[in-house]
């Protein structure tokens, strides 16, 4: 057992060291550092041979660009093929490992097949309607657009390798997320207190003239999942290294609060509430005393940290929401976010009116290319921006995937409640609850943000990961449940 633990710690250490090598070497825009990149890929391949989950998570972590270290020109590569493209390809390749070949494919179930078909139809719509027919482009122009929008068109198909990876070893996936989050948070807090910027920190004033400073990490990637991880671990005492879950969750929660982002902080707490409701619905026998002791302990630790290290945070949070209330009641002028949303709404409505059914497609204006960007405009209201681009027909096709997934979530919760949570792999359950909560929370409290993954170039990769986690969790539970029911059936047969 100790040997296994040492091997795991060694794998996590290698993960961090290789990540540091890529990040440090990637600061250069010179081809002279490409040999280092090749060396890391060789090491990655050697790890891939024995551990496809490690290989997948490492490639995905580099692609996510957590901390915003890598640029389009890192290692002297070109915009048409960035270092992040390379690691996205490696993430896809990780799903081809021989260990995974005997596992079911994502389309093996009817629900998985329907989701894959809808994803393909929407990609077809993106390419041939939004990028081609609406602009009568030449084949050459279409190819250029496909290259420019490659993540947006094809990123969602990360669902294929990710489904098998999460089915194969969800425990390793979770442990990598937790340990890497602690590592990044350590860099972040060190940078805050030392003044040595080891990570790209976003710093700005919350409201003009108030002196309230908001701080945050650029590109969280999968780090925010650790908040719900912490909630589940507090509730269900089934996980090794529980203290690490608490450290990652508390650290990430404080990091989120430091951003002073009203909507994000609000929806973070609503997601915690939804996760507690979901766990209760699953029928886990709650020991109230244990729960209250843990919750009170977490609250005391958080308050102590905030008082000692961020003495202005509690006051700033109070003033942020008090100022918001004054905006709502009209006692003060509207904040920049609300004003920006209203301006964006006025600008986008004439675009929607041009072609409400199919949208206007990928125009330079809607993609923000006129300002040198590559994400859709109207960031505060992505729903309206996506209606303008894809039209009501395109979004109806896109939302049908959400409808199927939401239906699956509720049906699956009923199944688990009926047959018991005990057949549910703890780590699959952790991932399932986290991403199901994200979907439900978005639909209820972030209605205008449901299609936000369409607005960002890398958003559909997250969409594919989310779908893979939910579908693989359902498959894993069904497999364990069927095995147990068959065993009981055989025992009953011999007892007759």
C-alpha positions in Angstrom: 0.0 0.0 0.0 2.8 2.4 0.9 4.5 1.5 -2.4 1.4 2.5 -4.3 1.1 5.8 -2.3 4.7 6.6 -3.1 4.2 5.9 -6.8 1.1 8.2 -6.8 3.1 11.0 -5.1 5.8 10.6 -7.6 3.3 10.9 -10.5 1.9 14.1 -9.0 5.4 15.5 -8.5 6.3 14.7 -12.2 3.0 16.4 -13.2 4.0 19.6 -11.4 7.6 19.6 -12.6 6.7 19.1 -16.3 4.0 21.8 -16.0 6.6 24.2 -14.7 9.0 23.3 -17.5 6.4 24.0 -20.1 5.3 27.3 -18.5 8.8 28.6 -18.0 10.0 27.6 -21.5 6.8 28.8 -23.0 7.5 32.4 -21.9 9.9 32.6 -24.8 8.7 33.3 -28.4 11.8 31.7 -29.8 12.1 28.4 -31.7 15.2 27.8 -29.7 13.1 26.4 -26.9 11.3 23.9 -29.1 13.8 21.1 -28.1 12.5 21.5 -24.5 9.0 21.1 -25.7 10.0 17.9 -27.6 11.6 16.6 -24.5 8.5 17.1 -22.5 6.4 15.3 -25.1 8.8 12.4 -25.1 8.4 12.1 -21.3 4.6 12.5 -21.7 4.6 9.6 -24.1 6.5 7.4 -21.7 3.9 8.2 -19.0 1.1 7.7 -21.5 2.3 4.1 -22.1 1.5 3.1 -18.5 -1.0 5.8 -17.4 -3.4 7.3 -20.0 -5.3 9.2 -17.3 -2.2 11.1 -16.2 -1.3 11.8 -19.8 -4.8 13.1 -20.6 -5.0 15.3 -17.5 -1.6 16.8 -18.1 -2.4 17.6 -21.7 -5.7 19.1 -20.7 -4.1 21.2 -18.0 -1.6 22.7 -20.4 -4.5 23.4 -22.9 -6.6 25.1 -20.2 -3.7 27.5 -19.7 -4.5 27.9 -16.0 -2.9 31.2 -14.8 -2.7 32.5 -18.4 1.0 31.8 -18.8 1.1 30.7 -22.4 0.5 33.0 -25.4 -0.3 32.4 -29.0 3.4 32.7 -29.8 4.9 30.6 -27.0 7.9 28.5 -28.3 7.8 30.6 -31.5 4.8 28.7 -32.9 2.3 30.4 -35.1 -1.3 31.4 -34.4 -2.6 28.7 -36.7 -0.9 26.1 -34.6 -0.2 27.1 -31.0 1.3 25.0 -28.2 -2.2 24.6 -26.8 -3.3 23.0 -30.1 -0.5 20.5 -29.7 -1.6 19.5 -26.2 -5.2 19.3 -27.2 -4.2 16.8 -29.8 -2.3 14.9 -27.2 -5.4 14.8 -25.0 -7.3 13.2 -27.9 -4.5 10.7 -28.4 -4.6 9.7 -24.7 -8.1 8.2 -25.3 -6.6 5.7 -27.8 -4.6 3.8 -25.2 -4.8 0.0 -25.3 -6.1 0.0 -21.6 -9.2 1.8 -22.8 -10.1 -0.2 -25.9 -12.4 -2.7 -24.0 -14.3 0.1 -22.3 -17.7 1.1 -23.9 -17.8 4.0 -26.2 -19.8 7.2 -25.5 -22.4 6.3 -28.1 -22.9 2.8 -26.7 -26.1 3.9 -24.9 -29.1 5.5 -26.6 -28.7 8.8 -24.7 -25.0 8.9 -25.6 -25.8 8.2 -29.2 -28.5 10.9 -29.3 -26.1 13.5 -27.8 -23.3 12.6 -30.2 -25.7 13.0 -33.2 -26.8 16.4 -31.9 -23.3 17.6 -31.3 -22.3 16.6 -34.9 -25.4 18.3 -36.3 -24.6 21.5 -34.5 -21.0 21.4 -35.7 -22.3 20.9 -39.2 -24.6 23.9 -38.7 -21.7 26.0 -37.4 -19.5 25.2 -40.4 -21.9 25.2 -43.3 -24.5 27.7 -42.1 -22.8 30.1 -39.8 -19.4 30.1 -41.5 -20.2 29.4 -45.1 -23.8 29.9 -46.5 -24.5 33.1 -44.6 -21.5 34.8 -46.2 -21.2 33.0 -49.5 -17.6 32.3 -48.9 -15.2 30.6 -51.2 -13.8 27.2 -50.2 -10.5 28.9 -49.4 -12.2 31.4 -47.1 -14.2 28.5 -45.5 -11.0 26.6 -44.8 -9.4 29.7 -43.3 -12.5 30.1 -41.0 -12.4 26.5 -40.0 -8.8 26.8 -38.9 -9.5 30.0 -37.0 -12.5 28.5 -35.2 -11.1 25.0 -34.8 -11.7 24.8 -31.1 -15.2 26.2 -31.4 -16.1 23.7 -34.1 -14.4 20.5 -33.0 -13.4 21.0 -29.3 -16.6 19.4 -28.1 -15.5 16.0 -29.5 -13.1 15.8 -26.6 -16.1 13.9 -25.2 -14.8 10.7 -27.0 -11.5 10.3 -25.2 -12.7 12.0 -22.0 -15.6 9.6 -21.6 -13.2 6.6 -21.5 -10.7 8.4 -19.3 -13.3 9.2 -16.6 -14.7 5.7 -16.8 -11.3 4.2 -16.4 -10.0 6.0 -13.3 -12.1 8.8 -11.9 -10.1 8.8 -8.6 -6.9 9.8 -10.3 -8.7 12.6 -12.2 -10.1 14.0 -9.0 -6.8 13.8 -7.1 -4.9 15.5 -9.9 -7.5 18.4 -9.9 -7.2 18.8 -6.1 -3.5 18.7 -5.9 -2.9 21.0 -8.9 -5.4 23.4 -7.5 -3.5 23.6 -4.2 -0.3 24.1 -6.1 -1.7 27.0 -8.2 -3.4 28.6 -5.1 -0.1 28.4 -3.3 1.5 30.4 -6.2 -1.4 32.9 -6.2 -1.3 33.6 -2.5 2.5 33.8 -2.4 2.3 36.4 -5.2 -0.4 38.4 -3.4 1.6 38.6 -0.1 5.2 38.8 -1.5 4.5 41.2 -4.4 6.5 38.8 -6.6 4.2 38.1 -9.6 4.6 34.4 -10.3 1.1 34.3 -11.8 -1.0 36.7 -13.9 -3.3 38.4 -11.4 -6.2 40.5 -12.5 -6.4 43.6 -10.3 -9.0 46.4 -10.7 -11.2 48.7 -8.7 -14.6 47.2 -7.9 -16.6 50.5 -8.1 -14.9 53.6 -9.4 -13.8 55.9 -6.5 -14.6 53.4 -3.7 -11.1 52.1 -3.3 -12.3 48.5 -3.2 -9.8 46.3 -5.0 -10.8 43.1 -6.7 -8.2 40.4 -7.4 -8.3 37.1 -9.3 -6.5 34.5 -11.3 -6.8 34.5 -15.0 -8.1 31.2 -16.4 -9.3 29.0 -13.5 -9.8 25.9 -15.7 -11.1 23.1 -13.5 -10.0 24.7 -10.2 -13.5 26.0 -9.2 -14.7 22.4 -9.1 -12.9 21.9 -5.8 -15.5 24.1 -4.0 -18.2 21.5 -4.6 -15.6 18.7 -4.1 -15.2 20.1 -0.6 -18.9 20.2 0.1 -19.3 16.5 -1.0 -16.3 15.4 1.1 -17.7 17.1 4.2 -21.0 15.3 3.7 -19.7 11.9 2.6 -16.7 10.6 4.5 -15.5 8.2 1.8 -12.4 9.9 0.4 -8.7 9.6 1.0 -6.8 12.8 1.7 -9.8 14.6 3.0 -7.7 17.5 4.3 -6.4 18.2 0.8 -10.0 18.6 -0.4 -10.7 21.0 2.4 -7.5 23.0 1.7 -8.3 23.2 -2.0 -12.0 24.1 -1.5 -11.4 26.7 1.2 -8.6 28.3 -0.8 -10.7 28.4 -4.0 -13.7 29.8 -2.1 -11.6 32.6 -0.7 -10.1 33.2 -4.1 -13.6 33.5 -5.6 -14.7 36.0 -2.9 -11.6 38.1 -3.5 -12.8 38.8 -7.1 -15.8 40.8 -5.6 -17.7 39.6 -8.6 -21.3 39.8 -7.5 -22.8 37.2 -9.8 -20.0 34.7 -9.5 -20.0 34.9 -5.7 -23.8 34.5 -5.6 -23.9 31.6 -7.9 -21.0 29.9 -6.1 -23.2 29.8 -2.9 -26.3 28.7 -4.8 -24.2 25.8 -6.3 -23.3 24.8 -2.8 -26.9 24.8 -1.7 -27.9 22.8 -4.8 -25.2 20.2 -4.1 -26.4 19.7 -0.6 -30.0 19.2 -1.8 -28.7 16.7 -4.4 -26.8 14.7 -1.9 -29.8 14.7 0.5 -32.0 13.5 -2.4 -29.7 10.6 -3.1 -30.6 9.2 0.2 -27.4 9.3 2.1 -27.9 8.9 5.8 -26.7 12.1 7.3 -25.1 12.4 10.6 -26.2 15.9 11.5 -23.7 16.3 14.3 -20.8 15.4 12.1 -22.0 17.7 9.3 -22.5 20.7 11.7 -19.1 20.1 13.3 -17.4 20.1 9.9 -19.3 23.1 8.5 -18.7 25.1 11.7 -15.0 24.2 11.4 -14.8 25.3 7.8 -16.5 28.6 8.5 -14.2 29.3 11.5 -11.2 28.5 9.4 -12.4 30.8 6.5 -13.2 33.7 8.9 -9.9 33.3 10.6 -8.0 33.4 7.3 -10.0 36.4 6.1 -9.5 38.4 9.3 -5.8 37.6 9.5 -4.8 37.9 5.9 -7.6 39.8 4.1 -8.9 42.1 6.8 -10.9 44.2 4.3 -12.6 41.3 2.5 -15.6 41.0 4.7 -16.2 44.8 4.6 -15.7 44.9 0.8 -18.2 42.0 0.3 -20.8 43.8 2.4 -20.3 47.1 0.6 -20.4 45.4 -2.8 -23.8 43.9 -2.2 -25.0 47.0 -0.3 -24.0 49.1 -3.3 -25.8 46.6 -5.6 -29.0 47.1 -3.5 -28.7 50.9 -3.9 -28.4 50.4 -7.7 -31.5 48.2 -7.7 -33.5 50.8 -5.7 -32.2 53.6 -7.9 -30.5 55.5 -5.0 -27.2 55.5 -6.9 -26.2 55.4 -10.6 -26.1 52.0 -12.1 -22.8 50.1 -12.0 -20.5 49.5 -15.0 -21.6 45.9 -15.5 -25.3 46.8 -15.6 -24.7 49.8 -17.8 -22.5 47.7 -20.1 -25.1 45.1 -20.4 -27.8 47.6 -21.4 -25.5 49.2 -24.0 -24.6 45.7 -25.4 -28.3 44.8 -25.5 -29.1 47.9 -27.6 -26.2 47.1 -29.9 -27.0 43.5 -30.4 -30.8 43.7 -31.0 -30.5 45.3 -34.5 -28.1 42.4 -35.4 -30.7 39.8 -34.3 -33.4 41.5 -36.3 -31.4 41.0 -39.6 -31.9 37.2 -39.5 -33.5 36.0 -36.3 -34.0 32.4 -37.6 -30.5 31.5 -38.8 -28.4 34.4 -37.4 -25.8 36.4 -39.1 -23.0 33.9 -38.7 -19.3 34.6 -38.0 -18.9 38.2 -38.9 -15.8 40.1 -37.8 -18.0 42.4 -35.7 -19.7 39.6 -33.7 -16.4 37.8 -33.2 -14.6 40.9 -31.9 -12.0 40.5 -34.6 -12.2 44.2 -35.4 -10.6 44.9 -32.0 -8.1 42.0 -32.4 -10.1 39.6 -30.3 -11.3 36.1 -31.0 -14.3 35.7 -28.6 -17.8 36.7 -29.3 -18.8 40.2 -28.3 -21.5 41.1 -25.7 -19.8 39.2 -22.9 -22.4 40.1 -20.3 -25.3 38.7 -22.3 -23.9 35.7 -24.2 -27.4 34.4 -24.9 -28.3 37.5 -27.1 -24.9 37.3 -28.8 -25.4 33.7 -29.7 -28.9 34.3 -31.0 -27.4 37.0 -33.3 -24.8 34.6 -34.6 -26.7 31.3 -34.7 -30.3 32.4 -34.8 -33.1 30.7 -32.9 -32.8 27.6 -35.0 -29.2 27.1 -34.2 -29.6 27.7 -30.5 -32.6 25.3 -30.4 -30.4 22.6 -31.9 -27.7 23.5 -29.3 -30.1 23.6 -26.3 -31.6 20.2 -27.2 -28.3 18.7 -25.9 -28.9 20.5 -22.5 -32.5 19.2 -22.5 -31.3 15.6 -22.9 -28.6 15.9 -20.3 -31.0 17.6 -17.8 -33.5 14.8 -18.3 -30.7 12.2 -17.8 -29.6 13.8 -14.6 -33.0 13.7 -13.0 -33.7 10.2 -14.2 -30.4 9.0 -12.9 -30.9 10.7 -9.5 -34.2 8.8 -9.1 -32.4 5.6 -10.0 -29.7 6.1 -7.4 -32.3 7.0 -4.8 -34.2 3.8 -5.6 -31.3 1.3 -5.6 -28.9 3.1 -3.3 -25.8 5.3 -3.4 -23.6 2.4 -2.3 -23.1 1.1 -5.8 -21.8 4.5 -6.9 -18.1 4.9 -7.2 -17.2 7.7 -4.8 -15.1 9.6 -7.2 -17.6 9.2 -10.1 -20.3 10.5 -7.8 -18.1 13.4 -6.8 -17.6 14.4 -10.5 -21.3 13.7 -11.4 -22.6 15.9 -8.6 -20.1 18.7 -9.4 -21.0 19.0 -13.0 -24.7 18.3 -12.6 -24.8 21.1 -10.1 -23.1 23.4 -12.6 -25.7 22.6 -15.2 -28.7 23.1 -12.9 -27.2 26.2 -11.3 -26.6 27.7 -14.7 -30.2 27.0 -15.9 -31.8 28.4 -12.8 -29.5 31.3 -11.8 -27.5 32.0 -15.0 -30.2 31.8 -17.7 -28.6 34.3 -20.0 -25.2 32.4 -19.6 -26.5 29.0 -20.7 -24.8 29.3 -24.1 -21.7 31.0 -22.7 -19.5 28.1 -23.8 -20.4 29.0 -27.4 -19.0 32.5 -26.9 -15.5 31.5 -25.9 -13.1 29.8 -28.3 -12.3 27.1 -25.8 -15.8 26.9 -24.3 -16.9 23.9 -26.2 -14.0 21.8 -24.9 -15.4 22.4 -21.4 -18.8 21.4 -22.8 -17.4 18.1 -24.0 -15.7 17.4 -20.7 -18.9 18.1 -18.8 -20.9 15.8 -21.0 -18.2 13.1 -20.7 -18.2 13.2 -16.9 -22.0 12.9 -16.6 -22.3 10.1 -19.2 -19.4 8.1 -17.8 -20.7 8.5 -14.2 -24.0 7.1 -15.3 -22.4 4.2 -17.1 -20.1 3.3 -14.2 -23.1 3.2 -11.8 -25.2 1.1 -14.1 -22.4 -1.3 -14.5 -21.9 -1.7 -10.8 -25.6 -1.9 -10.1 -26.1 -4.6 -12.8 -23.3 -6.6 -11.5 -24.7 -6.5 -8.0 -28.3 -7.3 -9.1 -27.0 -10.3 -11.1 -25.0 -11.5 -8.1 -28.1 -11.3 -5.9 -30.2 -13.1 -8.5 -27.7 -16.0 -8.6 -27.7 -16.2 -4.8 -31.5 -16.3 -4.7 -31.5 -19.0 -7.3 -29.2 -21.2 -5.2 -31.3 -20.5 -2.1 -34.5 -21.8 -3.7 
